[in-house]
Amino acid sequence: MTLTDLKAYLQKESGRAEPVISVDNDSVTASKECSELGSVYSVTVPLRDYTLWRSGELAQNAFPYLSADQREFLISGSTPAEFEAMFGDEEEEE
């Protein structure tokens, strides 16, 4: 199963929608209603950084000023509360 297939499966199973992407002058905003909290979660980044990321740059390199939660939202569309609900406090295995 590819990463794209996995994301599609998880979204179908969880009922989580993709963020809405909007472009305003020189920035890009990703927003969606959090399925856990019912509030809107948004992340705004400069257009040049978003373009760099979509062209293949790693998110942590394109957006070093964002938190890990904010980068995860851009990558997977999962808000921090949704991510917590899916994975809890699991620690990474070494």
Order of alpha helices (4+ residues) and beta strands (2+ residues): alpha-beta-beta-beta-alpha-alpha-alpha-alpha
